[in-house]
Amino acid sequence: MQEFITQLMDAKLVKLLEFLVNHADQEFYLREIAKQTKLPVATVFRMLNKLHSLNIVNVRQIKNTKLYSINKQNEKLIEVFSTKKTALEFFVEQVSKIAGVIMVIQLLSKDDKKDKANILILGSNIDPEAVKQCVVAVKQRYNFTITQLTLEPSQYKQMLDMGLYPGRKQVLYAKHAV
């Protein structure tokens, strides 16, 4: 249903709503929203005014400045536009479609950050440009940084044997045998 609704709407409006919904606990200046969404200021201004008139966006005025936020009472809207499919879920969904990928592993550490992840991608003849596009898409959509290394399964085994990845790991994707 979510995909259907977002396909019916203007891509810029979808991008704006996703941004506001996924930052529901924050307020933003107009230019800040434009910068984060990479949309023209005039377009963001026009859309925010329309959304405010529909009671979808809250506007709080402080002197000459307006702060915008999503109206949290629109639960269905928040459900539809939430991309709280985590950045990692989105990344795995995208990278698993690349030919040759057989496994995606997250390297975990005690000082993991909410906006970063270290990822190993295992497989053969993986197109590095396709992986790079996935990393860039996650950065643009979620402002989440993925540091990745692509390895052949034999290289990964050798590195494990050498003790290069001694910490905790989490398998995010493993291709099923056919």
CYANA upper distance limits for C-alpha pairs under 8 A (distance plus 0.5 A):
  1 MET  CA      5 ILE  CA      6.77
  1 MET  CA     80 VAL  CA      8.44
  2 GLN  CA      6 THR  CA      6.69
  2 GLN  CA     80 VAL  CA      5.64
  2 GLN  CA     81 PHE  CA      7.74
  3 GLU  CA      7 GLN  CA      6.59
  4 PHE  CA      8 LEU  CA      7.00
  5 ILE  CA      9 MET  CA      7.17
  5 ILE  CA     80 VAL  CA      8.44
  6 THR  CA     10 ASP  CA      8.32
  6 THR  CA     11 ALA  CA      8.13
  6 THR  CA     14 VAL  CA      6.73
  6 THR  CA     81 PHE  CA      8.46
  7 GLN  CA     11 ALA  CA      8.23
  9 MET  CA     13 LEU  CA      7.42
  9 MET  CA     14 VAL  CA      7.08
 10 ASP  CA     14 VAL  CA      6.84
 11 ALA  CA     15 LYS  CA      6.63
 12 LYS  CA     16 LEU  CA      6.71
 12 LYS  CA     39 LEU  CA      7.76
 13 LEU  CA     17 LEU  CA      6.59
 13 LEU  CA     47 MET  CA      7.51
 14 VAL  CA     18 GLU  CA      6.49
 14 VAL  CA     81 PHE  CA      7.99
 15 LYS  CA     19 PHE  CA      6.67
 15 LYS  CA     37 THR  CA      7.22
 16 LEU  CA     20 LEU  CA      6.77
 16 LEU  CA     33 ILE  CA      8.43
 16 LEU  CA     37 THR  CA      7.05
 16 LEU  CA     44 VAL  CA      8.08
 17 LEU  CA     21 VAL  CA      6.42
 17 LEU  CA     81 PHE  CA      6.90
 18 GLU  CA     22 ASN  CA      6.41
 18 GLU  CA     81 PHE  CA      5.57
 18 GLU  CA     82 SER  CA      6.44
 18 GLU  CA     83 THR  CA      7.04
 19 PHE  CA     23 HIS  CA      6.72
 19 PHE  CA     37 THR  CA      7.52
 20 LEU  CA     24 ALA  CA      6.32
 20 LEU  CA     69 SER  CA      6.81
 20 LEU  CA     70 ILE  CA      6.05
 21 VAL  CA     70 ILE  CA      6.60
 21 VAL  CA     78 ILE  CA      6.23
 21 VAL  CA     81 PHE  CA      6.93
 21 VAL  CA     82 SER  CA      6.28
 22 ASN  CA     82 SER  CA      6.29
 22 ASN  CA     83 THR  CA      7.14
 22 ASN  CA     84 LYS  CA      7.35
 24 ALA  CA     69 SER  CA      7.08
 24 ALA  CA     70 ILE  CA      6.27
 24 ALA  CA     72 LYS  CA      7.53
 25 ASP  CA     69 SER  CA      8.31
 26 GLN  CA     69 SER  CA      6.91
 27 GLU  CA     67 LEU  CA      6.06
 27 GLU  CA     68 TYR  CA      5.72
 27 GLU  CA     69 SER  CA      5.33
 28 PHE  CA     32 GLU  CA      6.58
 28 PHE  CA     33 ILE  CA      6.72
 28 PHE  CA     67 LEU  CA      5.64
 28 PHE  CA     68 TYR  CA      5.67
 28 PHE  CA     69 SER  CA      7.09
 29 TYR  CA     33 ILE  CA      6.85
 29 TYR  CA     65 THR  CA      8.15
 29 TYR  CA     66 LYS  CA      6.83
 29 TYR  CA     67 LEU  CA      5.51
 29 TYR  CA     68 TYR  CA      6.87
 30 LEU  CA     34 ALA  CA      6.81
 30 LEU  CA     41 VAL  CA      7.57
 30 LEU  CA     44 VAL  CA      7.72
 30 LEU  CA     45 PHE  CA      7.27
 30 LEU  CA     66 LYS  CA      7.97
 30 LEU  CA     67 LEU  CA      7.74
 30 LEU  CA     68 TYR  CA      7.77
 31 ARG  CA     35 LYS  CA      6.54
 31 ARG  CA     41 VAL  CA      6.69
 32 GLU  CA     36 GLN  CA      6.61
 33 ILE  CA     37 THR  CA      6.49
 33 ILE  CA     44 VAL  CA      7.99
 34 ALA  CA     38 LYS  CA      6.05
 34 ALA  CA     39 LEU  CA      5.51
 34 ALA  CA     40 PRO  CA      6.48
 34 ALA  CA     41 VAL  CA      5.81
 34 ALA  CA     44 VAL  CA      6.65
 35 LYS  CA     39 LEU  CA      7.34
 39 LEU  CA     43 THR  CA      7.33
 39 LEU  CA     44 VAL  CA      7.09
 40 PRO  CA     44 VAL  CA      6.80
 41 VAL  CA     45 PHE  CA      6.52
 42 ALA  CA     46 ARG  CA      6.68
 43 THR  CA     47 MET  CA      6.68
 44 VAL  CA     48 LEU  CA      6.43
 45 PHE  CA     49 ASN  CA      6.72
 46 ARG  CA     50 LYS  CA      6.88
 47 MET  CA     51 LEU  CA      6.58
 48 LEU  CA     52 HIS  CA      6.43
 48 LEU  CA     57 VAL  CA      7.41
 48 LEU  CA     68 TYR  CA      8.43
 49 ASN  CA     53 SER  CA      6.72
 50 LYS  CA     54 LEU  CA      6.94
 51 LEU  CA     55 ASN  CA      6.78
 51 LEU  CA     56 ILE  CA      5.60
 51 LEU  CA     57 VAL  CA      5.94
 52 HIS  CA     56 ILE  CA      6.14
 52 HIS  CA     57 VAL  CA      5.10
 52 HIS  CA     58 ASN  CA      6.63
 52 HIS  CA     59 VAL  CA      7.62
 55 ASN  CA     71 ASN  CA      7.53
 56 ILE  CA     70 ILE  CA      6.74
 56 ILE  CA     71 ASN  CA      5.81
 56 ILE  CA     74 ASN  CA      7.39
 57 VAL  CA     68 TYR  CA      7.19
 57 VAL  CA     69 SER  CA      6.17
 57 VAL  CA     70 ILE  CA      5.02
 57 VAL  CA     71 ASN  CA      5.54
 58 ASN  CA     68 TYR  CA      6.20
 58 ASN  CA     69 SER  CA      5.74
 58 ASN  CA     70 ILE  CA      6.39
 58 ASN  CA     71 ASN  CA      6.03
 59 VAL  CA     66 LYS  CA      6.81
 59 VAL  CA     67 LEU  CA      6.09
 59 VAL  CA     68 TYR  CA      5.27
 59 VAL  CA     69 SER  CA      7.20
 60 ARG  CA     66 LYS  CA      6.06
 60 ARG  CA     67 LEU  CA      5.57
 60 ARG  CA     68 TYR  CA      7.05
 61 GLN  CA     65 THR  CA      6.18
 61 GLN  CA     66 LYS  CA      4.97
 61 GLN  CA     67 LEU  CA      6.82
 62 ILE  CA     66 LYS  CA      6.72
 62 ILE  CA     67 LEU  CA      8.24
 72 LYS  CA     78 ILE  CA      7.91
 74 ASN  CA     78 ILE  CA      6.76
 75 GLU  CA     79 GLU  CA      6.62
 76 LYS  CA     80 VAL  CA      6.72
 77 LEU  CA     81 PHE  CA      6.66
 78 ILE  CA     82 SER  CA      6.08
 85 LYS  CA     89 GLU  CA      6.42
 85 LYS  CA     90 PHE  CA      6.87
 86 THR  CA     90 PHE  CA      6.75
 87 ALA  CA     91 PHE  CA      6.55
 87 ALA  CA    138 VAL  CA      6.65
 87 ALA  CA    142 TYR  CA      6.53
 87 ALA  CA    144 PHE  CA      7.07
 88 LEU  CA     92 VAL  CA      6.51
 89 GLU  CA     93 GLU  CA      6.55
 90 PHE  CA     94 GLN  CA      6.77
 90 PHE  CA    138 VAL  CA      7.76
 91 PHE  CA     95 VAL  CA      6.45
 91 PHE  CA    134 CYS  CA      6.80
 91 PHE  CA    135 VAL  CA      7.64
 91 PHE  CA    138 VAL  CA      6.84
 92 VAL  CA     96 SER  CA      6.19
 92 VAL  CA    104 VAL  CA      7.67
 92 VAL  CA    172 LEU  CA      7.47
 92 VAL  CA    173 TYR  CA      7.29
 93 GLU  CA     97 LYS  CA      7.49
 94 GLN  CA     98 ILE  CA      7.96
 94 GLN  CA    134 CYS  CA      6.80
 95 VAL  CA    101 VAL  CA      7.95
 95 VAL  CA    130 ALA  CA      8.37
 95 VAL  CA    131 VAL  CA      6.84
 95 VAL  CA    134 CYS  CA      6.85
 96 SER  CA    101 VAL  CA      6.52
 96 SER  CA    102 ILE  CA      8.07
 96 SER  CA    103 MET  CA      8.41
 96 SER  CA    104 VAL  CA      8.41
 96 SER  CA    173 TYR  CA      7.87
 97 LYS  CA    101 VAL  CA      8.13
 98 ILE  CA    126 ILE  CA      7.59
 98 ILE  CA    127 ASP  CA      7.95
 98 ILE  CA    130 ALA  CA      7.48
 98 ILE  CA    131 VAL  CA      8.17
 99 ALA  CA    125 ASN  CA      8.30
 99 ALA  CA    126 ILE  CA      6.81
 99 ALA  CA    127 ASP  CA      8.12
100 GLY  CA    123 GLY  CA      5.70
100 GLY  CA    124 SER  CA      5.52
100 GLY  CA    125 ASN  CA      6.38
100 GLY  CA    126 ILE  CA      5.78
101 VAL  CA    121 ILE  CA      7.39
101 VAL  CA    122 LEU  CA      6.48
101 VAL  CA    123 GLY  CA      5.02
101 VAL  CA    124 SER  CA      7.30
101 VAL  CA    126 ILE  CA      6.95
101 VAL  CA    175 LYS  CA      8.17
102 ILE  CA    121 ILE  CA      8.32
102 ILE  CA    122 LEU  CA      6.31
102 ILE  CA    123 GLY  CA      5.57
102 ILE  CA    173 TYR  CA      8.18
102 ILE  CA    174 ALA  CA      6.19
102 ILE  CA    175 LYS  CA      5.38
103 MET  CA    121 ILE  CA      6.44
103 MET  CA    122 LEU  CA      5.52
103 MET  CA    123 GLY  CA      7.26
103 MET  CA    171 VAL  CA      7.84
103 MET  CA    172 LEU  CA      8.07
103 MET  CA    173 TYR  CA      5.74
103 MET  CA    174 ALA  CA      4.87
103 MET  CA    175 LYS  CA      6.71
104 VAL  CA    119 ILE  CA      7.41
104 VAL  CA    120 LEU  CA      6.29
104 VAL  CA    121 ILE  CA      5.17
104 VAL  CA    122 LEU  CA      6.75
104 VAL  CA    171 VAL  CA      6.54
104 VAL  CA    172 LEU  CA      5.91
104 VAL  CA    173 TYR  CA      5.43
104 VAL  CA    174 ALA  CA      7.10
105 ILE  CA    119 ILE  CA      6.13
105 ILE  CA    120 LEU  CA      5.55
105 ILE  CA    121 ILE  CA      6.96
105 ILE  CA    169 LYS  CA      7.03
105 ILE  CA    170 GLN  CA      6.07
105 ILE  CA    171 VAL  CA      4.94
105 ILE  CA    172 LEU  CA      6.03
105 ILE  CA    173 TYR  CA      7.56
106 GLN  CA    117 ALA  CA      7.51
106 GLN  CA    118 ASN  CA      6.34
106 GLN  CA    119 ILE  CA      5.06
106 GLN  CA    120 LEU  CA      6.84
106 GLN  CA    169 LYS  CA      6.13
106 GLN  CA    170 GLN  CA      5.62
106 GLN  CA    171 VAL  CA      6.84
106 GLN  CA    172 LEU  CA      7.22
107 LEU  CA    117 ALA  CA      8.05
107 LEU  CA    118 ASN  CA      5.98
107 LEU  CA    119 ILE  CA      6.53
107 LEU  CA    120 LEU  CA      7.93
107 LEU  CA    165 TYR  CA      8.41
107 LEU  CA    167 GLY  CA      7.66
107 LEU  CA    168 ARG  CA      6.82
107 LEU  CA    169 LYS  CA      5.22
107 LEU  CA    170 GLN  CA      7.12
108 LEU  CA    112 ASP  CA      7.21
108 LEU  CA    118 ASN  CA      8.01
108 LEU  CA    167 GLY  CA      7.20
108 LEU  CA    168 ARG  CA      5.75
108 LEU  CA    169 LYS  CA      6.00
108 LEU  CA    170 GLN  CA      7.68
109 SER  CA    167 GLY  CA      7.25
109 SER  CA    168 ARG  CA      7.28
112 ASP  CA    116 LYS  CA      7.80
112 ASP  CA    117 ALA  CA      7.82
113 LYS  CA    117 ALA  CA      7.84
115 ASP  CA    143 ASN  CA      7.65
115 ASP  CA    144 PHE  CA      5.22
115 ASP  CA    145 THR  CA      6.62
116 LYS  CA    144 PHE  CA      6.20
116 LYS  CA    145 THR  CA      5.15
116 LYS  CA    146 ILE  CA      6.25
116 LYS  CA    147 THR  CA      8.15
117 ALA  CA    145 THR  CA      7.02
117 ALA  CA    146 ILE  CA      5.56
117 ALA  CA    147 THR  CA      6.76
118 ASN  CA    146 ILE  CA      6.52
118 ASN  CA    147 THR  CA      5.40
118 ASN  CA    148 GLN  CA      6.36
119 ILE  CA    146 ILE  CA      7.36
119 ILE  CA    147 THR  CA      6.59
119 ILE  CA    148 GLN  CA      5.10
119 ILE  CA    149 LEU  CA      6.97
120 LEU  CA    148 GLN  CA      6.11
120 LEU  CA    149 LEU  CA      5.49
120 LEU  CA    150 THR  CA      6.38
120 LEU  CA    151 LEU  CA      7.66
121 ILE  CA    148 GLN  CA      7.57
121 ILE  CA    149 LEU  CA      6.64
121 ILE  CA    150 THR  CA      5.13
121 ILE  CA    151 LEU  CA      6.67
122 LEU  CA    150 THR  CA      6.39
122 LEU  CA    151 LEU  CA      5.51
122 LEU  CA    152 GLU  CA      6.05
122 LEU  CA    153 PRO  CA      6.19
122 LEU  CA    156 TYR  CA      8.07
123 GLY  CA    150 THR  CA      8.07
123 GLY  CA    151 LEU  CA      6.95
123 GLY  CA    152 GLU  CA      5.64
123 GLY  CA    153 PRO  CA      6.59
124 SER  CA    151 LEU  CA      8.29
124 SER  CA    152 GLU  CA      6.13
124 SER  CA    153 PRO  CA      8.29
126 ILE  CA    131 VAL  CA      8.46
126 ILE  CA    150 THR  CA      8.25
127 ASP  CA    131 VAL  CA      7.11
128 PRO  CA    132 LYS  CA      6.62
129 GLU  CA    133 GLN  CA      6.70
130 ALA  CA    134 CYS  CA      6.99
131 VAL  CA    135 VAL  CA      6.86
132 LYS  CA    136 VAL  CA      6.66
133 GLN  CA    137 ALA  CA      6.55
134 CYS  CA    138 VAL  CA      6.79
135 VAL  CA    139 LYS  CA      6.81
135 VAL  CA    145 THR  CA      8.00
135 VAL  CA    146 ILE  CA      6.61
136 VAL  CA    140 GLN  CA      6.64
137 ALA  CA    141 ARG  CA      6.45
138 VAL  CA    142 TYR  CA      6.04
138 VAL  CA    143 ASN  CA      7.30
138 VAL  CA    144 PHE  CA      6.59
138 VAL  CA    145 THR  CA      7.85
138 VAL  CA    146 ILE  CA      8.31
139 LYS  CA    143 ASN  CA      4.93
139 LYS  CA    144 PHE  CA      5.31
139 LYS  CA    145 THR  CA      6.18
139 LYS  CA    146 ILE  CA      8.20
140 GLN  CA    144 PHE  CA      8.30
151 LEU  CA    155 GLN  CA      6.49
151 LEU  CA    156 TYR  CA      6.63
152 GLU  CA    156 TYR  CA      6.90
153 PRO  CA    157 LYS  CA      6.77
154 SER  CA    158 GLN  CA      6.74
155 GLN  CA    159 MET  CA      6.69
156 TYR  CA    160 LEU  CA      6.66
157 LYS  CA    161 ASP  CA      6.63
158 GLN  CA    162 MET  CA      6.71
159 MET  CA    163 GLY  CA      6.82
159 MET  CA    164 LEU  CA      5.86
159 MET  CA    165 TYR  CA      7.43
160 LEU  CA    164 LEU  CA      6.24
160 LEU  CA    165 TYR  CA      6.18
160 LEU  CA    166 PRO  CA      7.77
